[in-house]
Amino acid sequence: MCLQGGEQIDISQLVPPTAVAVELKVTLASATGALVVYSPGYEAEQVRFTKRESFHVVQIAEPILCMKATGGPLELDVAVLPIEDEE
């Protein structure tokens, strides 16, 4: 399911069915590494976390995230905050 590579993460326990996006807060403990995150169907909208602590919004079509580490081993903490459709 992760067409651009990475590990598939099921976030269905963290977001309601009406969520259209998630805000991710990622804290990295690596001087050279980065974390790339996207959701299947939104491969062209990948976000890259490189700072010690970063926030990004990731559009989701289903409660699945694809995460791949680059630039060496990473120690990280990820918080997922749902964003619901306003309709």
Backbone atoms as SQL, in Angstrom:
CREATE TABLE atoms (id INTEGER PRIMARY KEY, chain TEXT, resi INTEGER, resn TEXT, atom TEXT, x REAL, y REAL, z REAL);
INSERT INTO atoms VALUES
  (1, 'A', 1, 'MET', 'N', 0.811, -1.198, 0.000),
  (2, 'A', 1, 'MET', 'CA', 0.000, 0.000, 0.000),
  (3, 'A', 1, 'MET', 'C', 0.856, 1.263, 0.000),
  (4, 'A', 2, 'CYS', 'N', 2.051, 1.219, 0.534),
  (5, 'A', 2, 'CYS', 'CA', 2.949, 2.374, 0.539),
  (6, 'A', 2, 'CYS', 'C', 3.767, 2.363, -0.754),
  (7, 'A', 3, 'LEU', 'N', 3.217, 2.969, -1.804),
  (8, 'A', 3, 'LEU', 'CA', 3.817, 2.918, -3.128),
  (9, 'A', 3, 'LEU', 'C', 5.172, 3.607, -3.215),
  (10, 'A', 4, 'GLN', 'N', 5.414, 4.599, -2.367),
  (11, 'A', 4, 'GLN', 'CA', 6.683, 5.320, -2.371),
  (12, 'A', 4, 'GLN', 'C', 7.652, 4.770, -1.327),
  (13, 'A', 5, 'GLY', 'N', 7.331, 3.617, -0.771),
  (14, 'A', 5, 'GLY', 'CA', 8.175, 2.998, 0.241),
  (15, 'A', 5, 'GLY', 'C', 7.797, 3.447, 1.637),
  (16, 'A', 6, 'GLY', 'N', 8.360, 2.790, 2.609),
  (17, 'A', 6, 'GLY', 'CA', 8.086, 3.121, 3.998),
  (18, 'A', 6, 'GLY', 'C', 7.231, 2.078, 4.669),
  (19, 'A', 7, 'GLU', 'N', 7.112, 2.226, 5.971),
  (20, 'A', 7, 'GLU', 'CA', 6.328, 1.298, 6.781),
  (21, 'A', 7, 'GLU', 'C', 4.893, 1.791, 6.889),
  (22, 'A', 8, 'GLN', 'N', 3.945, 0.897, 6.683),
  (23, 'A', 8, 'GLN', 'CA', 2.525, 1.234, 6.779),
  (24, 'A', 8, 'GLN', 'C', 2.103, 1.252, 8.241),
  (25, 'A', 9, 'ILE', 'N', 1.500, 2.371, 8.666),
  (26, 'A', 9, 'ILE', 'CA', 1.046, 2.549, 10.045),
  (27, 'A', 9, 'ILE', 'C', -0.466, 2.771, 10.042),
  (28, 'A', 10, 'ASP', 'N', -1.192, 1.929, 10.754),
  (29, 'A', 10, 'ASP', 'CA', -2.644, 2.052, 10.882),
  (30, 'A', 10, 'ASP', 'C', -2.949, 3.025, 12.022),
  (31, 'A', 11, 'ILE', 'N', -3.613, 4.134, 11.712),
  (32, 'A', 11, 'ILE', 'CA', -3.945, 5.126, 12.737),
  (33, 'A', 11, 'ILE', 'C', -5.448, 5.170, 13.012),
  (34, 'A', 12, 'SER', 'N', -6.179, 4.120, 12.609),
  (35, 'A', 12, 'SER', 'CA', -7.637, 4.111, 12.772),
  (36, 'A', 12, 'SER', 'C', -8.068, 4.210, 14.229),
  (37, 'A', 13, 'GLN', 'N', -7.238, 3.783, 15.147),
  (38, 'A', 13, 'GLN', 'CA', -7.579, 3.897, 16.575),
  (39, 'A', 13, 'GLN', 'C', -7.366, 5.316, 17.102),
  (40, 'A', 14, 'LEU', 'N', -6.697, 6.167, 16.307),
  (41, 'A', 14, 'LEU', 'CA', -6.358, 7.519, 16.754),
  (42, 'A', 14, 'LEU', 'C', -7.205, 8.609, 16.119),
  (43, 'A', 15, 'VAL', 'N', -7.909, 8.281, 15.030),
  (44, 'A', 15, 'VAL', 'CA', -8.672, 9.297, 14.314),
  (45, 'A', 15, 'VAL', 'C', -10.107, 8.831, 14.074),
  (46, 'A', 16, 'PRO', 'N', -11.072, 9.764, 14.091),
  (47, 'A', 16, 'PRO', 'CA', -12.456, 9.384, 13.783),
  (48, 'A', 16, 'PRO', 'C', -12.616, 9.141, 12.287),
  (49, 'A', 17, 'PRO', 'N', -13.670, 8.429, 11.891),
  (50, 'A', 17, 'PRO', 'CA', -13.893, 8.139, 10.466),
  (51, 'A', 17, 'PRO', 'C', -14.066, 9.388, 9.606),
  (52, 'A', 18, 'THR', 'N', -14.422, 10.509, 10.205),
  (53, 'A', 18, 'THR', 'CA', -14.639, 11.749, 9.455),
  (54, 'A', 18, 'THR', 'C', -13.361, 12.562, 9.248),
  (55, 'A', 19, 'ALA', 'N', -12.238, 12.093, 9.753),
  (56, 'A', 19, 'ALA', 'CA', -10.980, 12.834, 9.604),
  (57, 'A', 19, 'ALA', 'C', -10.558, 12.866, 8.140),
  (58, 'A', 20, 'VAL', 'N', -10.161, 14.044, 7.681),
  (59, 'A', 20, 'VAL', 'CA', -9.682, 14.224, 6.315),
  (60, 'A', 20, 'VAL', 'C', -8.189, 14.530, 6.286),
  (61, 'A', 21, 'ALA', 'N', -7.645, 14.795, 7.459),
  (62, 'A', 21, 'ALA', 'CA', -6.225, 15.099, 7.578),
  (63, 'A', 21, 'ALA', 'C', -5.820, 14.873, 9.033),
  (64, 'A', 22, 'VAL', 'N', -4.529, 14.788, 9.241),
  (65, 'A', 22, 'VAL', 'CA', -3.995, 14.707, 10.597),
  (66, 'A', 22, 'VAL', 'C', -2.857, 15.707, 10.712),
  (67, 'A', 23, 'GLU', 'N', -2.743, 16.293, 11.890),
  (68, 'A', 23, 'GLU', 'CA', -1.582, 17.117, 12.181),
  (69, 'A', 23, 'GLU', 'C', -0.611, 16.232, 12.935),
  (70, 'A', 24, 'LEU', 'N', 0.613, 16.179, 12.464),
  (71, 'A', 24, 'LEU', 'CA', 1.631, 15.358, 13.105),
  (72, 'A', 24, 'LEU', 'C', 2.639, 16.248, 13.806),
  (73, 'A', 25, 'LYS', 'N', 2.957, 15.884, 15.011),
  (74, 'A', 25, 'LYS', 'CA', 4.041, 16.529, 15.751),
  (75, 'A', 25, 'LYS', 'C', 5.119, 15.469, 15.897),
  (76, 'A', 26, 'VAL', 'N', 6.273, 15.724, 15.312),
  (77, 'A', 26, 'VAL', 'CA', 7.362, 14.752, 15.321),
  (78, 'A', 26, 'VAL', 'C', 8.579, 15.364, 16.001),
  (79, 'A', 27, 'THR', 'N', 9.111, 14.641, 16.970),
  (80, 'A', 27, 'THR', 'CA', 10.351, 15.033, 17.624),
  (81, 'A', 27, 'THR', 'C', 11.409, 14.010, 17.241),
  (82, 'A', 28, 'LEU', 'N', 12.465, 14.476, 16.569),
  (83, 'A', 28, 'LEU', 'CA', 13.544, 13.596, 16.120),
  (84, 'A', 28, 'LEU', 'C', 14.751, 13.739, 17.039),
  (85, 'A', 29, 'ALA', 'N', 15.422, 12.641, 17.277),
  (86, 'A', 29, 'ALA', 'CA', 16.678, 12.657, 18.029),
  (87, 'A', 29, 'ALA', 'C', 17.773, 12.164, 17.085),
  (88, 'A', 30, 'SER', 'N', 18.017, 12.933, 16.028),
  (89, 'A', 30, 'SER', 'CA', 19.041, 12.592, 15.051),
  (90, 'A', 30, 'SER', 'C', 19.538, 13.879, 14.410),
  (91, 'A', 31, 'ALA', 'N', 20.848, 14.001, 14.299),
  (92, 'A', 31, 'ALA', 'CA', 21.414, 15.202, 13.692),
  (93, 'A', 31, 'ALA', 'C', 21.327, 15.172, 12.171),
  (94, 'A', 32, 'THR', 'N', 21.312, 13.981, 11.579),
  (95, 'A', 32, 'THR', 'CA', 21.363, 13.881, 10.123),
  (96, 'A', 32, 'THR', 'C', 20.141, 13.225, 9.506),
  (97, 'A', 33, 'GLY', 'N', 19.327, 12.542, 10.285),
  (98, 'A', 33, 'GLY', 'CA', 18.204, 11.796, 9.747),
  (99, 'A', 33, 'GLY', 'C', 16.975, 12.647, 9.504),
  (100, 'A', 34, 'ALA', 'N', 16.045, 12.071, 8.751),
  (101, 'A', 34, 'ALA', 'CA', 14.771, 12.727, 8.469),
  (102, 'A', 34, 'ALA', 'C', 13.690, 11.654, 8.409),
  (103, 'A', 35, 'LEU', 'N', 12.452, 12.072, 8.598),
  (104, 'A', 35, 'LEU', 'CA', 11.306, 11.185, 8.500),
  (105, 'A', 35, 'LEU', 'C', 10.397, 11.713, 7.408),
  (106, 'A', 36, 'VAL', 'N', 10.071, 10.857, 6.440),
  (107, 'A', 36, 'VAL', 'CA', 9.156, 11.211, 5.353),
  (108, 'A', 36, 'VAL', 'C', 7.832, 10.514, 5.628),
  (109, 'A', 37, 'VAL', 'N', 6.718, 11.274, 5.546),
  (110, 'A', 37, 'VAL', 'CA', 5.387, 10.745, 5.856),
  (111, 'A', 37, 'VAL', 'C', 4.421, 11.140, 4.746),
  (112, 'A', 38, 'TYR', 'N', 3.564, 10.184, 4.374),
  (113, 'A', 38, 'TYR', 'CA', 2.483, 10.464, 3.431),
  (114, 'A', 38, 'TYR', 'C', 1.376, 9.447, 3.657),
  (115, 'A', 39, 'SER', 'N', 0.230, 9.694, 3.049),
  (116, 'A', 39, 'SER', 'CA', -0.887, 8.767, 3.128),
  (117, 'A', 39, 'SER', 'C', -1.151, 8.216, 1.730),
  (118, 'A', 40, 'PRO', 'N', -1.488, 6.922, 1.601),
  (119, 'A', 40, 'PRO', 'CA', -1.807, 6.371, 0.286),
  (120, 'A', 40, 'PRO', 'C', -2.882, 7.216, -0.407),
  (121, 'A', 41, 'GLY', 'N', -2.641, 7.524, -1.656),
  (122, 'A', 41, 'GLY', 'CA', -3.525, 8.406, -2.412),
  (123, 'A', 41, 'GLY', 'C', -3.008, 9.832, -2.442),
  (124, 'A', 42, 'TYR', 'N', -2.098, 10.164, -1.539),
  (125, 'A', 42, 'TYR', 'CA', -1.493, 11.494, -1.466),
  (126, 'A', 42, 'TYR', 'C', 0.027, 11.394, -1.548),
  (127, 'A', 43, 'GLU', 'N', 0.524, 10.491, -2.380),
  (128, 'A', 43, 'GLU', 'CA', 1.965, 10.282, -2.501),
  (129, 'A', 43, 'GLU', 'C', 2.707, 11.549, -2.926),
  (130, 'A', 44, 'ALA', 'N', 2.058, 12.394, -3.722),
  (131, 'A', 44, 'ALA', 'CA', 2.696, 13.624, -4.197),
  (132, 'A', 44, 'ALA', 'C', 2.772, 14.696, -3.116),
  (133, 'A', 45, 'GLU', 'N', 2.121, 14.476, -1.989),
  (134, 'A', 45, 'GLU', 'CA', 2.082, 15.462, -0.910),
  (135, 'A', 45, 'GLU', 'C', 2.846, 14.972, 0.321),
  (136, 'A', 46, 'GLN', 'N', 3.987, 14.361, 0.096),
  (137, 'A', 46, 'GLN', 'CA', 4.805, 13.879, 1.212),
  (138, 'A', 46, 'GLN', 'C', 5.316, 15.054, 2.041),
  (139, 'A', 47, 'VAL', 'N', 5.433, 14.833, 3.341),
  (140, 'A', 47, 'VAL', 'CA', 6.045, 15.836, 4.209),
  (141, 'A', 47, 'VAL', 'C', 7.327, 15.247, 4.784),
  (142, 'A', 48, 'ARG', 'N', 8.279, 16.111, 5.021),
  (143, 'A', 48, 'ARG', 'CA', 9.591, 15.691, 5.506),
  (144, 'A', 48, 'ARG', 'C', 9.872, 16.399, 6.824),
  (145, 'A', 49, 'PHE', 'N', 10.116, 15.620, 7.844),
  (146, 'A', 49, 'PHE', 'CA', 10.452, 16.151, 9.162),
  (147, 'A', 49, 'PHE', 'C', 11.963, 16.086, 9.335),
  (148, 'A', 50, 'THR', 'N', 12.579, 17.240, 9.578),
  (149, 'A', 50, 'THR', 'CA', 14.023, 17.277, 9.740),
  (150, 'A', 50, 'THR', 'C', 14.458, 18.023, 10.993),
  (151, 'A', 51, 'LYS', 'N', 13.628, 18.853, 11.517),
  (152, 'A', 51, 'LYS', 'CA', 13.996, 19.632, 12.693),
  (153, 'A', 51, 'LYS', 'C', 13.833, 18.805, 13.958),
  (154, 'A', 52, 'ARG', 'N', 14.356, 19.309, 15.015),
  (155, 'A', 52, 'ARG', 'CA', 14.260, 18.619, 16.304),
  (156, 'A', 52, 'ARG', 'C', 12.802, 18.388, 16.690),
  (157, 'A', 53, 'GLU', 'N', 11.947, 19.342, 16.426),
  (158, 'A', 53, 'GLU', 'CA', 10.510, 19.200, 16.683),
  (159, 'A', 53, 'GLU', 'C', 9.769, 19.901, 15.568),
  (160, 'A', 54, 'SER', 'N', 8.871, 19.181, 14.887),
  (161, 'A', 54, 'SER', 'CA', 8.185, 19.746, 13.727),
  (162, 'A', 54, 'SER', 'C', 6.704, 19.418, 13.742),
  (163, 'A', 55, 'PHE', 'N', 5.931, 20.297, 13.098),
  (164, 'A', 55, 'PHE', 'CA', 4.504, 20.093, 12.898),
  (165, 'A', 55, 'PHE', 'C', 4.224, 20.136, 11.396),
  (166, 'A', 56, 'HIS', 'N', 3.396, 19.231, 10.912),
  (167, 'A', 56, 'HIS', 'CA', 2.938, 19.255, 9.522),
  (168, 'A', 56, 'HIS', 'C', 1.538, 18.652, 9.471),
  (169, 'A', 57, 'VAL', 'N', 0.739, 19.095, 8.495),
  (170, 'A', 57, 'VAL', 'CA', -0.575, 18.509, 8.240),
  (171, 'A', 57, 'VAL', 'C', -0.433, 17.546, 7.070),
  (172, 'A', 58, 'VAL', 'N', -0.996, 16.339, 7.236),
  (173, 'A', 58, 'VAL', 'CA', -0.957, 15.312, 6.199),
  (174, 'A', 58, 'VAL', 'C', -2.390, 14.974, 5.827),
  (175, 'A', 59, 'GLN', 'N', -2.735, 15.132, 4.535),
  (176, 'A', 59, 'GLN', 'CA', -4.062, 14.758, 4.046),
  (177, 'A', 59, 'GLN', 'C', -4.172, 13.239, 4.054),
  (178, 'A', 60, 'ILE', 'N', -5.342, 12.715, 4.431),
  (179, 'A', 60, 'ILE', 'CA', -5.543, 11.263, 4.435),
  (180, 'A', 60, 'ILE', 'C', -6.831, 10.911, 3.703),
  (181, 'A', 61, 'ALA', 'N', -6.789, 9.819, 2.945),
  (182, 'A', 61, 'ALA', 'CA', -7.979, 9.279, 2.297),
  (183, 'A', 61, 'ALA', 'C', -8.529, 8.126, 3.131),
  (184, 'A', 62, 'GLU', 'N', -7.664, 7.532, 3.929),
  (185, 'A', 62, 'GLU', 'CA', -8.017, 6.449, 4.845),
  (186, 'A', 62, 'GLU', 'C', -7.052, 6.546, 6.023),
  (187, 'A', 63, 'PRO', 'N', -7.347, 5.904, 7.120),
  (188, 'A', 63, 'PRO', 'CA', -6.498, 6.075, 8.315),
  (189, 'A', 63, 'PRO', 'C', -5.204, 5.244, 8.260),
  (190, 'A', 64, 'ILE', 'N', -4.414, 5.512, 7.219),
  (191, 'A', 64, 'ILE', 'CA', -3.129, 4.834, 7.040),
  (192, 'A', 64, 'ILE', 'C', -2.067, 5.899, 6.760),
  (193, 'A', 65, 'LEU', 'N', -0.930, 5.791, 7.421),
  (194, 'A', 65, 'LEU', 'CA', 0.214, 6.639, 7.117),
  (195, 'A', 65, 'LEU', 'C', 1.370, 5.757, 6.691),
  (196, 'A', 66, 'CYS', 'N', 2.168, 6.263, 5.784),
  (197, 'A', 66, 'CYS', 'CA', 3.397, 5.593, 5.372),
  (198, 'A', 66, 'CYS', 'C', 4.550, 6.441, 5.894),
  (199, 'A', 67, 'MET', 'N', 5.453, 5.800, 6.641),
  (200, 'A', 67, 'MET', 'CA', 6.578, 6.514, 7.235),
  (201, 'A', 67, 'MET', 'C', 7.875, 5.830, 6.841),
  (202, 'A', 68, 'LYS', 'N', 8.830, 6.638, 6.374),
  (203, 'A', 68, 'LYS', 'CA', 10.137, 6.073, 6.051),
  (204, 'A', 68, 'LYS', 'C', 11.239, 6.990, 6.572),
  (205, 'A', 69, 'ALA', 'N', 12.213, 6.367, 7.201),
  (206, 'A', 69, 'ALA', 'CA', 13.359, 7.080, 7.747),
  (207, 'A', 69, 'ALA', 'C', 14.432, 7.173, 6.679),
  (208, 'A', 70, 'THR', 'N', 15.119, 8.311, 6.613),
  (209, 'A', 70, 'THR', 'CA', 16.233, 8.492, 5.691),
  (210, 'A', 70, 'THR', 'C', 17.403, 9.103, 6.452),
  (211, 'A', 71, 'GLY', 'N', 18.599, 8.902, 5.952),
  (212, 'A', 71, 'GLY', 'CA', 19.771, 9.546, 6.530),
  (213, 'A', 71, 'GLY', 'C', 20.295, 8.920, 7.799),
  (214, 'A', 72, 'GLY', 'N', 20.004, 7.664, 8.019),
  (215, 'A', 72, 'GLY', 'CA', 20.546, 6.994, 9.196),
  (216, 'A', 72, 'GLY', 'C', 19.488, 6.640, 10.205),
  (217, 'A', 73, 'PRO', 'N', 19.908, 6.015, 11.287),
  (218, 'A', 73, 'PRO', 'CA', 18.936, 5.608, 12.311),
  (219, 'A', 73, 'PRO', 'C', 18.318, 6.819, 12.999),
  (220, 'A', 74, 'LEU', 'N', 17.056, 6.678, 13.349),
  (221, 'A', 74, 'LEU', 'CA', 16.327, 7.756, 14.015),
  (222, 'A', 74, 'LEU', 'C', 15.762, 7.271, 15.335),
  (223, 'A', 75, 'GLU', 'N', 15.717, 8.166, 16.264),
  (224, 'A', 75, 'GLU', 'CA', 14.926, 7.960, 17.464),
  (225, 'A', 75, 'GLU', 'C', 13.878, 9.058, 17.395),
  (226, 'A', 76, 'LEU', 'N', 12.592, 8.674, 17.445),
  (227, 'A', 76, 'LEU', 'CA', 11.561, 9.684, 17.241),
  (228, 'A', 76, 'LEU', 'C', 10.332, 9.432, 18.088),
  (229, 'A', 77, 'ASP', 'N', 9.557, 10.490, 18.212),
  (230, 'A', 77, 'ASP', 'CA', 8.275, 10.440, 18.901),
  (231, 'A', 77, 'ASP', 'C', 7.277, 11.130, 17.980),
  (232, 'A', 78, 'VAL', 'N', 6.133, 10.474, 17.717),
  (233, 'A', 78, 'VAL', 'CA', 5.130, 11.015, 16.803),
  (234, 'A', 78, 'VAL', 'C', 3.803, 11.146, 17.536),
  (235, 'A', 79, 'ALA', 'N', 3.198, 12.333, 17.474),
  (236, 'A', 79, 'ALA', 'CA', 1.858, 12.563, 18.013),
  (237, 'A', 79, 'ALA', 'C', 0.931, 12.839, 16.835),
  (238, 'A', 80, 'VAL', 'N', -0.263, 12.213, 16.831),
  (239, 'A', 80, 'VAL', 'CA', -1.231, 12.351, 15.746),
  (240, 'A', 80, 'VAL', 'C', -2.457, 13.084, 16.279),
  (241, 'A', 81, 'LEU', 'N', -2.822, 14.197, 15.632),
  (242, 'A', 81, 'LEU', 'CA', -3.996, 14.978, 16.006),
  (243, 'A', 81, 'LEU', 'C', -4.936, 15.030, 14.810),
  (244, 'A', 82, 'PRO', 'N', -6.164, 14.486, 14.904),
  (245, 'A', 82, 'PRO', 'CA', -7.072, 14.454, 13.759),
  (246, 'A', 82, 'PRO', 'C', -7.634, 15.823, 13.406),
  (247, 'A', 83, 'ILE', 'N', -7.882, 16.025, 12.121),
  (248, 'A', 83, 'ILE', 'CA', -8.566, 17.212, 11.607),
  (249, 'A', 83, 'ILE', 'C', -9.785, 16.689, 10.872),
  (250, 'A', 84, 'GLU', 'N', -10.985, 17.066, 11.344),
  (251, 'A', 84, 'GLU', 'CA', -12.218, 16.538, 10.769),
  (252, 'A', 84, 'GLU', 'C', -12.779, 17.457, 9.708),
  (253, 'A', 85, 'ASP', 'N', -13.515, 16.851, 8.770),
  (254, 'A', 85, 'ASP', 'CA', -14.219, 17.591, 7.743),
  (255, 'A', 85, 'ASP', 'C', -15.268, 18.456, 8.423),
  (256, 'A', 86, 'GLU', 'N', -15.412, 19.708, 7.991),
  (257, 'A', 86, 'GLU', 'CA', -16.339, 20.631, 8.646),
  (258, 'A', 86, 'GLU', 'C', -17.773, 20.484, 8.168),
  (259, 'A', 87, 'GLU', 'N', -18.052, 19.607, 7.232),
  (260, 'A', 87, 'GLU', 'CA', -19.413, 19.451, 6.713),
  (261, 'A', 87, 'GLU', 'C', -20.315, 18.777, 7.715);
